[in-house]
């Protein structure tokens, strides 16, 4: 290191270390690991978002696909209606 025409010798090495210099930086391997880590991170964030929204849509479609007879079966199983009412409503829904 030359400062105002004078050489300081080992002072340059000390200043570089004190000021946070790390030689060549991360090098090629460090950059590859950093890029791969960022790609993995954002891939997981996107995948997690897709899985959250896909899961919330699935529960609604299951309720819609179950139909009236499925709901009637559930109500009978929970004891909300008795056998006579269950049979009558089932016959009405089946078209008998």
GIKA-V369316 format. One line per field, one symbol per residue. phi: phi as a letter, one per 40 degrees, with the letter a starting at -180 (. if undefined). psi: psi as a letter, one per 40 degrees, with the letter a starting at -180 (. if undefined). Layout:
# GIKA-V369316
phi: ???
psi: ???
This chain:
# GIKA-V369316
phi: .bbfgbcbgccccccccccgcbgcgcgcccccccccccccdcccccccccccccccccccccccccgcccccccccccgcbcccccccccccccgc
psi: hhhfeihebeddddddddeehfbeadidddddddddddddddddddddddddddddddddddddddiddddddddddeediidddddddddddef.
